[in-house]
Amino acid sequence: MKKRLVYIALLGVVSIIMNIKAEENCCGTTPFDPATQVCCDNVIVAIGECCAFSPLAPGMECCNDGPVMSGLCCKNSDGTEEGYDPATHECCGGTVVLKGLCCNNIPMGSNYECCGATAVLGGKCCGEGEDAVELQDMQVCCNNVAIAEERCCNGNPLTVGEECCRKNNTEEVYEPTVDCCENSGVQSKYMVYTNWNTFTTNCPSPAPREGHEPSSNGCSTPRSLARVNVESVFATANTVFHGDCNAHDICYDTCNIDNKDNCDTAFWEDMYATCENDPNPISCRWAADAYYWGVNLGGTSAFQRAQLNACQCCE
């Protein structure tokens, strides 16, 4: 009798347990599979689709016990998470920051910018994308190249052998081996000019032309002597002053655009010195005066032609 009573009691316990288990696997009155489902506010949903005791709507995920749009939950390595508005914020290495304040997954201050893979102070970045670099002291960003300020010309980096001509608030690239930087801009160093005014305007500081050797061709009879139709010392002045005339030619043919008066005065003095040893010094000096005034008053074009040949635009 006792065994029967024990058996009946055990059946009662099993029945109670089975009823509890049945209730645990029911959502309200509806059974569900706890291996794949959960009861969420009396609604059966798949595991992971219940957030803060409320079913998740399509396209949503649970973030910090609250629903957010899928992909907008910023999850940190320490397990914390936070939702964010992609219109104004972004997830940066597990931390929500204002949009644009994340560099290489590292948050940065508002006065910084992302330069390549590094955060740098605003305005100190040069280049684009992964090739961007931080500007160092005395550098400028020249067409996306970090370079010394003086090596940037009109927005472009100078190459080897190039320099920048900075005149009249303009910048122009030139090569000093073949060009000159003048107030008028870049000029060809070796150009042979034919117009004196153009030459002196473009090349205010000319230099002796490379390879040029000054030359001479003796005396040319001044027009004032050519009109004298007499056989006298004037007829032989070309011979008497030959060395002096050659020196004068060489002076004209040596680059110095401001030297004409000096050349002419030296010529006069040389001829007077020659006349000291002439048998007829008075007539000799008369001829010397005629030669001097001939070149002084009428030799400008000859001087200019010689200078255009003897000078280049700059050193």
C-alpha positions in Angstrom: 0.0 0.0 0.0 2.8 2.4 0.9 4.6 1.7 -2.4 1.4 2.5 -4.3 1.1 5.8 -2.5 4.7 6.7 -3.3 4.2 5.9 -6.9 1.1 8.1 -7.2 3.0 11.0 -5.5 5.9 10.7 -8.0 3.5 10.8 -10.9 2.1 14.0 -9.5 5.5 15.6 -9.2 6.3 14.6 -12.8 3.0 16.1 -14.0 3.7 19.4 -12.2 7.2 19.6 -13.7 5.9 18.8 -17.2 3.3 21.6 -16.8 6.0 24.1 -15.7 8.2 23.1 -18.7 5.2 23.5 -21.0 4.5 26.9 -19.6 8.2 27.9 -20.1 8.0 27.1 -23.8 4.9 29.0 -24.4 4.5 32.7 -25.3 1.2 33.5 -23.9 -0.6 30.4 -25.0 1.5 29.8 -28.1 4.4 27.3 -27.8 7.8 28.2 -29.3 11.2 26.6 -29.9 13.6 28.1 -27.3 16.6 26.9 -29.5 15.8 29.4 -32.2 13.1 31.7 -30.7 12.3 33.9 -27.8 9.1 35.3 -26.4 9.3 39.1 -26.7 6.4 41.1 -25.2 4.1 38.2 -25.9 5.3 38.0 -29.5 7.4 35.1 -30.7 10.5 36.3 -32.6 13.9 34.8 -33.6 16.7 35.0 -31.2 18.4 38.4 -31.5 15.2 40.1 -32.8 14.1 41.3 -29.3 15.4 44.5 -27.9 14.4 46.0 -24.5 11.5 43.5 -24.3 10.2 44.8 -27.7 10.4 43.1 -31.0 12.8 44.7 -33.5 11.3 46.1 -36.7 12.8 45.1 -40.0 16.1 46.9 -40.7 16.7 47.6 -37.0 19.2 46.2 -34.5 19.5 46.3 -30.7 22.1 48.8 -29.4 22.7 49.5 -25.8 19.3 48.0 -25.0 17.6 50.3 -27.5 16.6 49.8 -31.2 18.6 51.6 -33.9 18.8 51.2 -37.7 21.1 48.3 -38.7 24.7 49.3 -39.0 24.3 52.4 -36.8 25.4 50.8 -33.6 29.0 51.9 -32.5 30.5 49.0 -30.6 33.6 49.4 -28.4 36.1 46.7 -27.6 35.1 47.0 -23.9 31.6 45.8 -24.7 29.9 49.3 -24.6 27.8 50.4 -27.5 26.0 53.5 -28.7 23.7 54.3 -31.6 24.3 57.4 -33.7 22.9 59.6 -36.5 25.0 59.2 -39.6 24.0 62.6 -40.8 26.0 64.3 -38.1 28.1 61.6 -36.4 30.2 58.5 -37.2 31.6 55.5 -35.3 35.4 56.0 -34.8 37.1 53.0 -33.3 34.2 52.3 -31.0 33.5 55.9 -30.1 30.8 58.1 -31.5 32.3 61.4 -32.8 31.1 64.3 -34.9 31.3 63.6 -38.6 34.8 64.3 -40.0 36.6 64.0 -36.6 37.9 60.5 -37.2 41.3 59.7 -38.7 42.4 56.2 -39.3 39.8 54.9 -36.8 41.1 57.3 -34.1 39.1 60.3 -32.8 40.7 63.7 -33.3 40.0 67.3 -32.1 38.0 69.8 -34.1 41.2 71.8 -34.9 42.8 68.8 -36.6 42.4 67.2 -40.0 43.2 63.7 -41.3 46.4 63.7 -43.3 47.2 60.4 -44.9 46.9 58.1 -41.8 47.7 60.8 -39.2 45.8 63.6 -37.6 47.6 67.0 -38.0 46.7 70.5 -37.1 44.4 72.1 -39.7 46.2 73.7 -42.6 49.3 71.6 -42.1 48.4 68.8 -44.6 49.6 68.6 -48.1 48.4 66.1 -50.7 45.5 63.8 -51.2 44.5 60.4 -49.9 47.1 58.1 -48.6 49.9 60.2 -50.2 49.1 63.3 -48.0 51.9 64.4 -45.7 52.3 66.9 -42.8 53.9 70.2 -43.7 57.2 70.9 -41.9 58.5 74.3 -40.9 59.3 76.6 -43.9 57.4 74.3 -46.3 54.4 75.1 -48.4 52.0 72.8 -50.3 52.8 73.4 -53.9 50.5 71.5 -56.3 50.1 68.8 -53.7 53.8 68.5 -53.0 55.4 69.6 -49.7 58.4 71.7 -50.6 60.5 74.6 -49.4 58.7 77.9 -50.0 61.3 79.3 -52.3 61.1 76.2 -54.5 57.5 76.8 -55.3 56.9 79.0 -58.3 53.5 80.1 -59.6 51.9 77.1 -57.9 54.3 74.5 -59.2 57.4 72.9 -57.7 60.7 73.8 -59.3 62.8 71.1 -60.8 66.5 70.8 -60.7 68.1 73.7 -62.6 65.0 75.9 -62.4 64.6 79.1 -60.5 61.7 81.4 -59.9 61.7 85.0 -61.3 59.6 87.0 -58.9 59.1 90.5 -60.4 56.2 92.9 -60.4 54.0 90.6 -58.3 54.3 87.8 -60.8 56.2 84.5 -60.7 57.7 82.9 -63.7 59.9 79.8 -64.0 63.3 80.2 -65.7 66.6 78.4 -66.2 69.5 80.7 -65.1 71.8 78.9 -67.6 69.9 80.3 -70.5 67.6 83.0 -69.2 67.7 86.2 -67.1 65.3 87.4 -64.5 64.7 91.1 -65.1 62.1 93.6 -64.0 60.6 93.1 -67.5 60.3 89.4 -66.7 62.2 86.4 -68.0 64.5 87.2 -70.9 66.7 85.1 -73.1 70.3 85.4 -71.9 72.0 84.9 -75.3 69.5 86.6 -77.6 71.2 89.1 -80.0 69.1 92.2 -80.0 69.0 94.6 -83.0 67.1 97.4 -81.3 69.0 99.4 -78.7 65.9 100.6 -76.8 64.4 97.1 -76.6 67.8 95.8 -75.4 68.3 98.4 -72.6 64.7 98.0 -71.5 64.7 94.2 -71.3 68.3 93.9 -70.1 69.2 96.8 -67.7 72.3 95.0 -66.4 74.0 93.3 -69.3 77.2 91.2 -69.1 80.0 90.5 -71.5 78.8 88.0 -74.1 80.3 84.6 -73.6 82.9 83.8 -76.2 83.1 87.4 -77.6 86.5 88.8 -78.3 86.6 92.6 -78.8 88.0 93.6 -82.3 89.3 96.7 -84.1 89.8 97.9 -87.6 91.9 101.0 -87.3 90.7 104.6 -88.1 87.8 105.7 -90.2 88.2 109.2 -91.6 85.8 111.6 -89.8 83.4 113.4 -92.2 84.9 116.7 -91.0 88.3 115.5 -92.4 86.9 113.9 -95.5 85.8 117.4 -96.7 89.3 118.8 -96.5 90.7 118.4 -100.0 94.4 119.1 -99.2 97.5 116.9 -99.0 98.6 117.4 -95.4 99.1 115.6 -92.1 95.3 115.0 -92.1 95.8 112.6 -95.0 98.1 110.5 -92.9 96.2 110.8 -89.7 94.8 107.4 -90.2 98.3 106.1 -89.9 99.4 108.4 -87.1 96.4 107.5 -84.9 96.1 103.9 -85.9 96.9 102.5 -82.5 94.7 105.0 -80.8 91.8 104.1 -83.1 92.2 100.4 -82.4 92.1 101.1 -78.7 88.9 103.1 -79.2 87.3 100.3 -81.3 88.1 97.8 -78.5 86.6 100.1 -75.9 83.4 100.3 -77.9 83.4 96.6 -78.5 83.8 95.8 -74.8 80.5 95.4 -72.9 79.7 98.5 -70.9 76.6 100.3 -72.1 77.4 103.4 -70.0 81.0 103.7 -71.2 80.8 105.7 -74.5 81.9 109.0 -73.1 84.8 107.3 -71.3 85.8 105.6 -74.5 85.7 108.9 -76.4 87.6 110.8 -73.8 90.3 108.2 -73.5 90.6 108.2 -77.4 91.1 112.0 -77.3 93.8 111.8 -74.6 95.6 109.0 -76.4 95.7 111.0 -79.6 97.0 114.1 -77.8 99.7 111.9 -76.3 100.6 110.7 -79.8 100.8 114.3 -81.0 103.5 115.1 -78.4 105.9 113.1 -80.6 104.6 114.3 -84.0 106.8 116.7 -86.1 103.8 119.0 -86.4 102.0 118.8 -83.0 99.6 121.7 -83.6 98.3 120.2 -86.9 98.3 116.8 -85.2 96.1 118.1 -82.3 93.8 119.7 -84.8 93.3 116.4 -86.4 92.9 114.7 -83.0 90.1 117.2 -82.2 88.4 116.5 -85.4 88.5 112.7 -84.7 87.3 113.2 -81.2 84.3 115.3 -82.1 83.5 113.0 -84.9 83.1 110.0 -82.6 81.6 112.1 -79.7 78.9 113.6 -81.8 78.4 111.0 -84.5 79.5 107.7 -83.0 76.4 106.8 -81.0 75.0 104.3 -83.5 78.5 102.7 -83.9 78.8 102.4 -80.1 75.3 100.8 -79.8 75.9 98.3 -82.6 79.1 97.3 -81.0 77.5 96.9 -77.6 74.6 94.8 -78.9 77.3 92.5 -80.3 79.5 92.5 -77.2 76.8 92.1 -74.5 74.4 89.4 -73.5 71.3 90.1 -71.4 72.8 89.0 -68.0 75.6 87.1 -66.5 
